[in-house]
Structure formats: structure tokens, C-alpha cells
Amino acid sequence: MLSRPISDINGVGEKFETHLKELGLFTIEDLLFYFPFRYDTYETKPLTELTHNEKATIEGQIVSEPALSYFGKRKSRLTFTLQVEQFAVKAVMFNRAFAKKQLNPGDTVTVTGKWDQQRLQITVSQFKKGESKSQEPIQPVYTLKEGVSLQRLRKIIKSAIDEYGETIPEILPEDLQKTYKLPERTQALKQMHYPESRIMLKHAKRRFIYEEFLLFQLKMQLLRKHHRESTTGNAQSYDNDRLTDFVQSLPFELTQAQKRSLAEILKDMKSPHRMNRLLQGDVGSGKTAVAAIALYASITAGKQGSLMVPTEILAEQHYQSLKGMFEGLANVALLTGSIKGKKRREILEAVERNEVDILIGTHALIQDEVVFHDLGFVIVDEQHRFGVQQRRRLRDKGLYPDVLFMTATPIPRTLAITAFGDMDVSVIDEMPAGRKPVDTYWVKGQMTDRVLSFIKKEIDQGHQAYVICPLIEESDKLDIQNAVDLYHQLAAVYEPDIPVGLMHGRLHNDEKEEVMQQFAENELKVLVSTTVVEVGVNVPNATVMVIYDAERFGLSQLHQLRGRVGRGSDQSYCILLADPKGDVGKERMRIMTETTDGFELSEQDLKLRGPGDFFGKKQSGMPEFKVGDMVHDYRALETARKDAAEILNNEWLDTDKRYRALRDFVYQDEQVVGDVLD
Ligand SMILES: Nc1ncnc2c1ncn2[C@@H]1O[C@H](COP(=O)(O)OP(=O)(O)OP(=O)(O)O)[C@@H](O)[C@H]1O
């Protein structure tokens, strides 16, 4: 019934239907669930309770003849006096000359607009004749389009409710409705469109938020379960003794959090199901170390492993460090876009012949020419930088390889459970012993000279410094110019005593490699760089991170950059040079100086920016909710997640009569039925 076309509703002709389709409304169900994005309230308050500049609704009697005047090109102003309680209020209406005829002294009107406390004046945006009691106090506001006016939309929604309202199925089982005191579905739906009171609207919203989150969580968790149970994977029987020897050969003892994450990963590897796990941890918490051990486990099981990272610098760095770690134990090779010709062919052949145990690289790894002999384990670093397609292509190069995603962006729990509800998650929430939190300062641009002498002082003590240049877009020519300029400026200050290097994305790969190598070997003391060093770069001797125009970066990015220092046991410093104009910018700087905990910081970031922005718009892949808001309605989300888990654990969805309607609804989604996942 509800899936019938919208044209079945009285008053929807062909033309109107076309306009509605442009709004994404095809069926009666689409229309019924096309909820307002906002509600305006028109409840009157006594004048004395109004605050200056508030949007207010007042009711009064017109006591002066409305006066119309014109100004500019066809602009008009209509003014009249209203008697409200014992006060004379001036009402001003712009560009509504037509209203003069409708408004007469003695009339009672209800006007809504911006309230000016000092002048006892209201700038009217809406008016209605008659007392406020006769008006609807809460007005829904919908997204509209040309050809679809508010009145017309409301009219057909009303017809749809009248005609089809009773056929809307209740999908939540009674016990859940009772537990959370949720109104019944049809009733709630009516309230969403025609709210009778604030409180009834609140309950209606609560119901739909919960319903939306529960359905989402059920689908995500079903996908995960499905993935675990039905996909054949490889039970990798790794050699425990060799693995233990390897772990013991590392120059440090693993933290408890590293051990826990490793155990979770190894358990997945041993099981016949395919691993689909996210390893997250703060910058420098030792994720790469865990990943390396897991890769080694896979090798002892006779498989090949592969590590895909987002930048060439990072690929090179991982290659160098893994080569060192696996000296005499495994063959490690590097494949990036800049390795060409004969060398490339040799590497590819070696990979195919199983002479390479671990292949590290950028997205060059997913090209068709790369053929593995037996790929058993895939690690994808900074996974949100790769598109879903890219990740899938790498995974498909093996026969059901285990997949581990790593991210150094500590994802707030709120987001993790929604965005990655289909993955298992391991968290490294502990820093290696001996780390000192990075001291972070926010200074104004005019203090640059003092910052430069501070850098010198640290370098005199044998340390190194990064100076990050004001840019956001690596591809922007102007920004590269910024980096080059800053480099010349600093070279003029420091050289020849202190060698300064320059790094940016437009450098030739050989040059990049060379600069990084020189910095890693302490030949360069200061590295002026764009954000290419943002992820993963590991030079523990660097203790200073200076960020120019820090207000131009988001909190997560600042935190990533700061994570390049404080990687050894020496005290490190992060200096944010910033003159933020707006409050959000100032707030960001303040948060940075107050916390070094990446998880806390990203929660704050989420609040400042909103979830849509968190991963960058394009790659976000974040679910969009119609009624719920992940940040604001966090508790509902958490509750829904737990309830979904309980429903699935008890198999109520499949076996319990009370859950039948919910089950039908969940299984309507093709994603849940098919084997789609990434
Ligand atoms: N348990 C540990 N104890 C001491 N040092 C450790 C430990 N684990 C890793 N390290 C060292 O800490 C540094 C950071 O580790 P690693 O590169 O693995 O972190 P990461 O989480 O991958 O960092 P990022 O997110 O910045 O890429 C490295 O120099 C590494 O050798």
C-alpha cells in the first residue's frame, strides 16, 4: 500500500509529481516519512519575558492606521502601533505593501519577528489576523523546491495521513516501546507533521530517532555477523615459537594495550573466518609495531603480507624500518609509483614467485600488474584516506586474506560504532612508557622571532625541529610557494650553522626520499614542510613542532602534526602560531593547549565541526540520519547499539514472533541480504 506511487494521493497531478520526485519523493511512504528539518514555534510569551533580538511571537490590537512609505527601488515599509498588554509596540514590516489593506485599527493580529527590547519594536516576518490561540503554535519547516510550496506539501501530507495513516506498520516490538515509553508509530508520525504540543513532538522525535538508530545498528551488526559466519577465510596457523622470539627481539616491551590488540588480531588470524578489523590508537601509540608482528605471524604461516599506506614518504619509511626489523627473517620489498622499468618488473616477478614476503607500497599495490603468489594478510594504513573501491581491490588480490585497517586518527567512540559498526575494533589506548606529553603553546604571529630563537635553543641541545607551513591543499600552487618562501626565510636566519631542509608534495620522489633520509639521520636540523609529514613520519630525535597559521588546520590534523614529536623520551614542544579571528579558531587553539589525548580531542573536534566534516566530506562514507544526530543523540545511539546486539545475540529477530515486523523491515534492505561489505 505504502509503496504505491505518490500520484495515488488526491491532488497530485503529473506536474506536481515531477516536482516531488526532484525532492526524492516517489512513494506514499517517502512522503509520509519526509520529516520537517526544523520547527518554528509561535507560542506567545508576555513582553517582559522576551529577550533582546529574540524571534518572538506577540498578539495585540492595532491602534494606529498602518503607514506605508517607499524607499529605494520599489522597497516599502509598513508601520503601525500595536497595543500589547499595557504597552504600545511598534510593528515594522518590510516589502509587504499589500498588507496595508488587510490591517485596520481595531483588528487583533498575531505577529512574529525579531524583538527589539530597547525600542519596544518588532520587525515582522510573519503575521496572521486573529488571536494567537487560533494559530498553530508549532510550525514544521520542510525542505522545499520550486513548484512545491509549503501549503501544498502540507496538504498532500495531510491527505496521505488521512488515507494511509492506519496502514503504517508498527515495527518496534511492544516491550521496547514500553521500556522507552515510545509513542506508537502512526501517532508519532502524525505528530512529526502536525505537532499538537512541544512535548508530544519531543516524544515523536524520540521514537523516530531510536527507530532509525536501531535499524541502522541492526543492519550493521547483521552485516558483521554475516561476514564473520559466511565468508570463508584462511585459518593461518602461525608459528608461535618464532613469533615469541621475534617479539622478544624488539628493543622494547609491548604495552598492555599493544598486547591486547595483538592477541585479538592473532585470534582472528587463527580462526577460519576472514578478519575485518580496525586497529585504532593515538599517534605514536605503537600501532605499526603491532602491525609488524602480525605480518610476521602471517609469514610464519607461509603466507605473503602486504601493507598499503597513503603516501610515498610513509611507504619508504615503513619499508626502511620493516627491512631492519625483518633482517634475516623475511624479504621485504617496496612498490610505489616512482619505481619504474626493470626494477619494477623484477619486484613484480619476485612477488609472483613468492620471493617477497612483505610488499609495502602506496596504491600502486592495487594495480592489475601486481599478482601475489599467496596473499594472506593485508594491512591498510590510514584507511579513511583510501576509497572503498581501492580497499576492496587490494583485498581481492588474495584468496580471502585477513584484513587489518589502521588509523592514527583516534575516532571518537560515537563515530566508531556508527561508521565502523561492521568491523571489529581494537584500540591501543595507552602510550609506551617514558613518553612525556608534548608541551603545547599557542602564540600570536608577532612572537615569531621568539619562536625562532626557541628552535635554535633546542637544536643547540642536539634536537631537531619541524616547521609546518600555512597550507591546507597540497595541490595548490600558492601553498607550495608558501613553503618555498618560508624555507628561504628560515635558511636566511639559520644557515650555515643550522642546515634547513624543505619538503612538499611536488618534489620529485627521489628528492623527497633524500630529504627525509637526511632529516632522519640528523643531517638536517630544521625541516620546513607542508602537511606531507602529517601521518606516520617517525624521527624520535625531533622535539619541536612549529605550525604556522595553525588556525587554518582542523583539530585532528593539528594533533596528527603534533604527533610527529614526543616520539622519544625527551621533552617535546608544539608551538601553534595563530591569530584566529573567530571563536571556533580560538576554541581549537585552547583545546590543543589543554589536551594531548587524541580521543578526547577528537570528541571535541566532532562537537566543533559536526560529524559530516570529520573525515572530510568526500571520503566520509558516513551514514546520514534523517532524524537522529550522532553527536546530539549520542545516548540514543549507544542504547540502540546495545539493544541491537541483544536482539541478535538472542536470535529474536529470526525466531521471536514479536520481532517479525522488525525483521521484515530490516531484511527489506538489499545490503543486508546480499554479500556486500567493505
Ligand atoms: N611498547 C613500546 N615501548 C616503547 N617504544 C615503542 C613501543 N611501541 C612502539 N614504540 C616506538 O614508538 C614509536 C612510535 O611507534 P609506531 O610508529 O609503531 O606508532 P604508530 O602508532 O604507528 O604511530 P603513528 O600513528 O604516528 O604512525 C616508534 O619509534 C616505535 O619504535
The ligand as a Gaussian input file, in Angstrom:
#p B3LYP/6-31G(d) Opt

LIG

0 1
 N       55.851000      -0.625000      23.592000
 C       56.709000       0.306000      23.176000
 N       57.622000       0.825000      24.014000
 C       58.487000       1.773000      23.609000
 N       58.525000       2.273000      22.363000
 C       57.646000       1.803000      21.471000
 C       56.690000       0.801000      21.818000
 N       55.941000       0.532000      20.730000
 C       56.395000       1.326000      19.738000
 N       57.438000       2.080000      20.185000
 C       58.186000       3.087000      19.430000
 O       57.397000       4.266000      19.418000
 C       57.471000       4.916000      18.162000
 C       56.089000       5.001000      17.560000
 O       55.605000       3.713000      17.273000
 P       54.798000       3.384000      15.973000
 O       55.427000       4.023000      14.798000
 O       54.528000       1.939000      15.960000
 O       53.485000       4.175000      16.353000
 P       52.212000       4.459000      15.496000
 O       51.059000       4.323000      16.401000
 O       52.241000       3.650000      14.264000
 O       52.449000       5.993000      15.191000
 P       51.715000       6.958000      14.148000
 O       50.280000       6.869000      14.451000
 O       52.261000       8.276000      14.475000
 O       52.087000       6.442000      12.819000
 C       58.442000       4.121000      17.323000
 O       59.702000       4.730000      17.418000
 C       58.432000       2.742000      17.970000
 O       59.663000       2.089000      17.804000

